Amino acid sequence: MIGHVMETIGCFQPDRVVVVIGVGVEGVAEAVAPHPCVVQEPRLGTGHAVLAAREAMTGFDGDVLIAYGDTPLVTAETFEAMLAARRTDPAPAAVVLGFRPEEPGAYGRLVTGADGSLEAIVEAKDATPEQWAIPLCNSGVMVVDGSRLFGWLERIGNDNAKGEYYLTDLIGLARADGCACAIVEAPEEELIGVNNRADLAVAEAVMQNRLRARAMAEGATLTDPGSVFFQCDTKLGRDVTVGPNVVFGPGVTVGDNVQINAFCHIEGASVADGARIGPFARLRPGAAVAESAHVGNFVEIKNATVETGAKVNHLTYIGDARVGAGANIGAGTITCNYDGFFKDFTDIGANAFIGSNTALVAPVKIGDGSVIGAGSVITRDIAADTLAVTRADVKQREGWPSAFRKRRQAEKDARKGKK
């Protein structure tokens, strides 16, 4: 979640970013590096949290945007609107992001004046009945004049129902000092706070809808948009068609005019122009499918390159390998890349033909244009333009099936007779 917030804030190339964390969340510090983190200890409220960043913000008097790591869906456009409002003439000392939830409940209320300016923020537990009826609520996100911010924070008290130092009290202090404050509104879905796994699922659904809309706006066809799952870094080219129930993991790049059929899972992979994937294909990290190549049903590709025009169409595993341009891999083929200790490489040359149910025991190289007979187990290199077959000779015994069935039926009848 913090990654989403940091990426959105990064759109503005801020002069300084400081992240306030609590004790025991060192993983957050690693996630936001190289930006500095400061620790709020003890945790005495939102105002106290921002005050913890004072030393790290020494000498900064520009606009300070205060955002929250558990609210990952605020868009760059919304932040931009807040910054623009702070830079109007005359400039308000603080701009607060408000929203109108269907259930205002425990959200703080934004109290406005006759001119629509912000007069105060009242926490729900401290609100009067009249204030409780206000539909406009506080998201917690603010842009504040950096030259005044920490002076106001030092004056905030904790005489409230929670005994905490509320950042929201800054608005009352600013108004008492004769400074104007303003409101920018955003849709409720941008202000979803993630406090538990159920909230996370709601936020994920919103993000997926955004990503689906972006993909279609940029030229992709999703035949069943609601069943396709993206990552924020998924890159689809123009005129890509994505079938139902496709999942994109992190690190996927897809070129133009690619067809991805139903029930594919693609992660850490690249697919070049004109390729065809699936249905029921899995591209794992390190998979690179070149132009006009085919990866078909129940095929798994891992850390391997499938070169231009190659076909891997059925029930096959290609791992730690190269499939040369124009090669054809028969159904049931596997690259035996792991011996329990090391992973070795399989090199399949251009225009090679690998027959069905072939096991290629790495490390091994199949030369350009070679043919491997179906059912073979290849344990050594095969030269170019060579036929390699390892299957055993066929032995035939005429009449054996009839004799076998007659003998077994007699045995079955004898057993019934004993009963």
PASE-429172 format. One line per field, with one value per residue (C-alpha): y, x, z negated; chain. Coordinates in Angstrom, 1 decimal. Each point is the difference from the previous one (the first is absolute). Last residue first. Example, Ala and Ser with C-alpha at 12.3 -4.5 7.8 and 13.67 -1.06 7.14 Angstrom:
BEGIN
y c(-1.1  -3.4)
x c(13.7  -1.4)
z c(-7.1  -0.7)
c c(A  A)
! end
This chain:
BEGIN
y c(-68.4  -2.6  0.3  3.7  -0.5  -2.5  2.3  2.7  -2.4  -1.1  3.6  0.6  -2.9  1.0  3.6  -0.9  -2.5  2.6  2.7  -2.3  -1.1  1.5  0.9  3.3  1.8  3.7  1.1  2.4  3.8  2.1  1.9  2.8  1.3  2.5  3.4  1.6  -2.2  -1.5  0.6  -2.7  -1.3  -0.1  -2.2  -0.8  -0.6  1.7  0.2  3.1  1.8  2.4  3.3  1.9  -2.1  -1.3  0.9  -1.7  0.9  -1.1  -3.2  0.6  -2.3  -0.6  -0.8  1.3  0.6  3.0  1.7  2.4  3.1  2.0  -1.8  -1.3  0.9  -1.6  1.6  -1.5  0.5  -1.3  -2.2  -2.1  -0.9  2.9  0.9  -3.0  1.9  -1.5  -1.0  -1.3  1.4  0.8  3.0  1.7  2.2  3.0  2.2  -1.9  -1.2  1.1  -1.6  0.3  -1.5  -1.2  -2.2  -1.3  -1.0  1.4  2.9  0.9  1.6  2.2  2.9  2.3  -1.5  -1.6  1.1  -1.7  0.9  -1.9  -1.0  -2.2  -1.5  -1.2  1.5  1.7  2.3  1.3  2.2  2.9  2.3  -1.3  -1.6  0.8  -1.9  1.2  -0.2  -2.5  -0.2  -2.3  -1.1  -1.0  1.3  1.0  2.6  1.3  2.3  2.9  2.4  -1.2  -1.6  0.8  -1.8  0.7  -1.6  -1.3  -2.3  -1.0  -1.1  1.2  1.0  2.7  1.3  2.5  2.7  2.3  -0.9  -1.3  0.9  -1.8  0.9  -0.9  -2.6  0.1  -2.3  -1.0  -1.2  0.9  0.8  2.9  1.5  2.3  2.7  2.4  -1.1  -1.1  1.0  -1.4  2.1  0.7  -3.8  -1.3  -2.5  -1.0  -1.4  3.3  1.0  -3.0  0.4  2.4  1.8  2.2  3.4  2.4  0.7  -3.7  -0.4  3.1  -1.2  -3.4  1.7  2.3  -3.0  -1.9  2.9  0.1  -3.7  0.1  2.7  -2.1  -3.1  2.1  1.2  -3.7  -0.8  2.8  3.7  1.2  3.4  0.7  3.7  -0.3  -2.0  2.9  2.4  3.0  3.5  2.9  2.2  3.3  1.8  3.7  1.3  2.5  -1.6  -1.5  -1.5  -1.7  -1.3  -1.4  -1.7  -1.5  -1.8  -2.6  -1.2  -1.4  -0.3  -2.8  -0.3  -2.0  2.0  3.3  2.3  -1.1  3.3  1.4  3.0  -1.8  -1.1  3.6  1.0  -3.2  1.0  3.7  0.2  -3.3  1.5  -3.1  -2.5  -2.5  -3.6  -1.0  -1.0  2.4  -0.3  2.1  -1.4  2.3  -1.6  -0.7  3.7  0.8  -2.8  1.4  -1.7  -1.2  -3.7  0.8  2.2  3.6  1.7  3.8  3.1  -1.2  2.4  -0.4  3.8  -0.5  -1.8  -3.8  -2.6  -3.2  -3.0  -2.7  -3.5  -2.4  -0.5  1.9  -3.0  0.8  1.9  3.6  0.9  2.6  0.6  2.9  3.1  2.0  3.6  1.1  1.9  3.4  -0.6  -3.8  -2.2  -2.1  -0.8  -1.2  -2.3  -1.5  -0.5  -1.7  -2.4  -0.9  -0.5  -2.1  -2.4  -0.9  -3.8  -1.0  1.1  -2.1  1.8  3.4  3.4  3.4  2.3  2.8  3.0  1.9  1.1  -2.7  1.0  -3.0  -2.6  -3.0  1.8  0.6  -3.5  -1.0  2.9  -1.8  -3.0  2.3  1.5  -3.4  -1.4  -0.8  -3.0  -0.3  0.0  1.3  -1.2  2.0  -1.4  1.4  -0.5  -2.5  -2.2  -0.1  -3.8  -0.5  2.5  -1.9  -3.3  1.6  0.0  -0.8  3.5  2.4  1.7  3.6  0.3  3.1  1.1  3.1  2.1  -1.8  -1.3  0.4  -3.4  -1.4  0.6  -2.7  -2.4  0.5  -0.6  -3.2  -1.2  0.6  -2.4)
x c(-18.1  2.4  -1.8  0.5  3.8  0.0  -1.9  2.6  2.9  -1.8  -0.5  3.8  1.0  -2.4  1.1  3.6  -0.5  -1.9  2.7  2.9  -1.4  3.0  3.0  1.6  3.1  0.5  3.7  0.8  -0.2  3.2  -0.4  2.2  -0.2  2.7  0.0  2.2  1.8  -1.7  1.6  -0.4  -2.7  -3.0  -2.9  -2.2  -3.8  -0.5  3.0  2.3  0.5  2.9  -0.4  2.5  1.8  -1.5  2.2  0.0  0.7  -2.6  -2.0  -2.4  -3.0  -2.2  -3.7  -0.9  2.7  2.4  0.4  2.9  -0.5  2.5  2.0  -1.2  2.4  -0.7  1.7  0.8  -1.5  2.0  -0.4  -3.1  0.7  -1.9  -0.4  -1.9  -1.4  -3.4  -2.0  -3.6  -1.3  2.6  2.3  0.3  3.0  -0.5  2.5  1.9  -1.4  2.4  0.0  0.0  -3.6  -2.3  -2.8  -2.5  -3.7  -0.7  1.0  3.6  0.5  2.9  -0.7  2.6  1.8  -1.3  2.4  0.1  0.0  -3.2  -2.6  -2.9  -2.4  -3.5  -1.5  2.3  3.0  0.3  2.7  -1.0  2.8  1.9  -1.1  2.3  -0.5  2.3  -2.7  -2.8  -2.2  -2.9  -2.4  -3.6  -1.2  2.6  2.3  0.3  2.8  -0.6  2.4  2.2  -1.0  2.2  -0.1  0.2  -3.4  -2.7  -2.8  -2.4  -3.6  -1.4  2.0  2.7  0.1  2.8  -0.5  2.6  2.5  -0.6  2.2  -0.5  1.9  -2.4  -2.7  -2.6  -3.0  -2.3  -3.5  -1.7  1.9  2.5  0.2  2.9  -0.7  2.7  2.6  -0.6  2.2  -0.7  1.7  -3.1  -0.7  -3.0  -2.8  -2.5  -3.4  -1.9  1.2  -1.6  1.1  2.7  1.1  3.2  0.4  1.1  -3.5  -0.5  3.1  -0.8  -3.6  1.4  2.6  -2.6  -2.4  2.9  0.8  -3.6  -0.1  3.3  -1.3  -3.0  2.2  2.3  -2.9  -1.0  3.6  0.1  0.6  0.2  -1.5  -2.1  0.4  0.2  -3.3  -1.8  0.5  2.2  -0.7  2.4  -0.5  1.6  1.5  0.5  2.4  -1.0  2.0  -3.1  -0.7  3.4  -0.5  -3.4  1.4  2.9  -2.5  -0.3  3.5  -1.5  2.3  -1.6  -2.0  -2.6  -3.1  1.8  2.4  3.1  1.6  1.3  2.4  3.1  -1.8  -0.8  3.6  0.9  -2.2  0.6  2.9  -1.2  -3.3  -2.3  -1.4  -2.3  -1.2  -2.0  -3.0  -2.4  -3.7  -2.7  -3.4  -0.5  -2.6  2.5  0.7  -3.5  -0.1  3.3  3.2  2.8  -0.2  -0.4  3.2  -0.7  1.9  -0.2  -0.9  0.6  -1.0  -3.4  -0.8  -2.6  2.6  0.8  0.2  1.7  -1.1  2.3  -0.9  -1.7  -3.3  0.0  -1.8  -0.5  3.3  0.3  3.7  2.5  3.6  1.3  1.8  2.1  1.4  -2.4  1.7  -1.5  0.7  -0.1  3.0  -1.6  -2.9  2.5  1.6  -3.3  -1.0  3.3  -0.5  -3.4  1.4  2.8  -2.7  -0.8  -0.3  2.7  -1.6  1.9  3.2  -1.5  0.7  1.2  1.1  2.3  0.1  3.3  1.9  2.7  2.9  -0.4  -2.4  1.9  0.0  -3.7  -1.1  -1.1  -2.5  -1.9  -0.5  -1.0  -2.7  -1.2  -0.3  2.1  2.0  2.9  2.3  -0.4  3.0  1.5  0.7  2.3  -0.6  2.4  -1.9  -3.8  -0.3  2.9  -1.5  -3.3  1.7  1.3  -3.5  0.8  -0.4  -2.2  0.6  0.2  1.2  1.9  0.1  1.9  0.2  -3.1  0.2  -3.8  -0.6  1.9  -3.0  -1.9  2.9  0.4  -3.7  -0.1  3.2  -1.4  -2.8)
z c(3.0  1.5  3.3  0.2  -0.3  2.8  2.3  -0.6  0.8  3.1  1.1  -0.5  2.2  2.8  -0.1  0.2  2.8  2.0  -0.6  0.9  3.4  1.9  -2.0  1.2  -1.2  0.9  -0.2  -2.8  0.3  0.1  3.2  1.3  3.6  0.9  1.8  -2.6  -2.5  -3.1  -3.4  -2.6  -2.4  2.3  -1.1  3.0  0.0  3.4  2.2  -0.3  3.3  0.6  1.9  -2.1  -2.5  -3.3  -3.0  -3.4  -3.6  -0.6  0.5  2.9  -0.6  3.1  -0.4  3.5  2.6  -0.1  3.4  0.4  2.1  -1.9  -2.7  -3.4  -2.8  -3.4  -3.0  -3.4  -3.4  -2.9  -3.1  0.3  3.6  1.5  3.7  1.4  2.9  0.6  3.1  -0.4  3.2  2.7  0.1  3.4  0.8  2.2  -1.8  -2.7  -3.3  -2.7  -3.4  -3.8  -0.1  2.8  -1.3  2.5  0.2  3.4  2.4  -0.2  3.4  1.1  2.3  -1.4  -3.1  -3.1  -2.7  -3.4  -3.7  -0.5  2.7  -0.9  2.6  -0.9  3.2  2.5  0.3  3.5  1.4  2.3  -1.4  -3.0  -3.3  -2.9  -3.2  -2.8  -2.7  0.8  3.0  -0.6  2.8  -0.5  3.3  0.9  1.5  3.6  1.1  2.4  -1.6  -2.8  -3.4  -3.0  -3.4  -3.7  -0.5  2.4  -1.0  2.8  -0.5  3.3  3.1  0.3  3.6  0.8  2.6  -1.7  -2.7  -3.5  -3.0  -3.3  -3.2  -2.8  0.5  2.8  -0.5  2.8  -0.8  3.2  3.2  0.7  3.5  0.6  2.6  -1.2  -2.5  -3.6  -2.9  -3.5  -2.6  -2.2  0.0  1.9  -0.6  2.8  -1.1  -0.1  3.5  1.8  3.7  -0.9  3.1  -0.4  1.6  -2.7  -1.3  -0.4  -2.1  -2.1  -0.7  -1.1  -2.3  -1.6  -0.6  -1.5  -2.3  -1.3  -0.6  -1.8  -2.3  -1.0  -0.5  -2.2  -2.1  -0.7  -0.9  -2.7  -0.5  3.7  0.4  3.0  0.9  3.8  0.0  -1.7  2.9  -0.6  -1.4  -0.4  -3.1  -1.0  -3.0  -0.5  -2.6  -2.7  -2.8  -1.5  3.4  0.1  -3.6  0.9  3.1  -2.0  -2.2  2.8  -0.8  -3.2  -3.0  -2.0  -3.2  1.8  -1.0  0.3  -1.9  1.8  0.9  3.3  -0.4  1.2  3.2  0.8  -0.1  1.9  3.0  0.3  2.5  1.6  1.1  -0.2  2.5  -1.7  0.0  -3.1  2.1  -1.8  0.6  1.8  -1.0  -3.1  -2.3  -2.7  -0.1  -1.0  -2.6  -1.4  1.0  -2.4  0.8  3.7  0.0  0.9  2.8  0.1  2.0  3.6  2.6  1.7  -0.1  -2.8  -2.1  0.1  -2.7  1.3  -2.0  -1.4  1.1  -2.5  1.9  3.3  1.7  3.7  -0.1  1.1  0.4  -1.2  0.7  -2.1  1.2  -2.4  -0.1  2.7  2.8  1.0  2.9  0.8  -0.8  -2.7  2.4  2.6  -2.5  -0.9  3.6  0.7  -2.9  1.5  3.5  -1.4  -1.3  -3.6  0.0  -2.5  -3.3  -2.6  0.7  -0.7  1.5  -1.3  2.9  -1.2  2.2  -0.3  -3.1  -0.4  -2.2  -2.4  1.4  -1.4  -3.4  0.1  1.1  -3.5  0.1  2.8  -2.4  -3.0  2.1  1.1  -3.6  -3.0  1.3  -2.4  1.9  3.5  2.0  2.8  3.5  2.6  3.8  1.5  -0.8  -0.2  -0.1  -2.4  -2.5  0.3  -0.8  -3.2  -1.4  -3.6  -1.5  1.9  3.3  1.3  3.6  1.2  3.6  1.2  3.1  1.5  3.5  0.5  1.4  -2.9  -2.2  2.0  -0.2  -3.7  -0.7  2.1  -1.6  -3.5  0.9)
c c(A  A  A  A  A  A  A  A  A  A  A  A  A  A  A  A  A  A  A  A  A  A  A  A  A  A  A  A  A  A  A  A  A  A  A  A  A  A  A  A  A  A  A  A  A  A  A  A  A  A  A  A  A  A  A  A  A  A  A  A  A  A  A  A  A  A  A  A  A  A  A  A  A  A  A  A  A  A  A  A  A  A  A  A  A  A  A  A  A  A  A  A  A  A  A  A  A  A  A  A  A  A  A  A  A  A  A  A  A  A  A  A  A  A  A  A  A  A  A  A  A  A  A  A  A  A  A  A  A  A  A  A  A  A  A  A  A  A  A  A  A  A  A  A  A  A  A  A  A  A  A  A  A  A  A  A  A  A  A  A  A  A  A  A  A  A  A  A  A  A  A  A  A  A  A  A  A  A  A  A  A  A  A  A  A  A  A  A  A  A  A  A  A  A  A  A  A  A  A  A  A  A  A  A  A  A  A  A  A  A  A  A  A  A  A  A  A  A  A  A  A  A  A  A  A  A  A  A  A  A  A  A  A  A  A  A  A  A  A  A  A  A  A  A  A  A  A  A  A  A  A  A  A  A  A  A  A  A  A  A  A  A  A  A  A  A  A  A  A  A  A  A  A  A  A  A  A  A  A  A  A  A  A  A  A  A  A  A  A  A  A  A  A  A  A  A  A  A  A  A  A  A  A  A  A  A  A  A  A  A  A  A  A  A  A  A  A  A  A  A  A  A  A  A  A  A  A  A  A  A  A  A  A  A  A  A  A  A  A  A  A  A  A  A  A  A  A  A  A  A  A  A  A  A  A  A  A  A  A  A  A  A  A  A  A  A  A  A  A  A  A  A  A  A  A  A  A  A  A  A  A  A  A  A  A  A  A  A  A  A  A  A  A  A  A  A  A  A  A  A  A  A  A  A  A  A  A  A  A  A  A  A  A  A  A  A  A  A  A)
! end
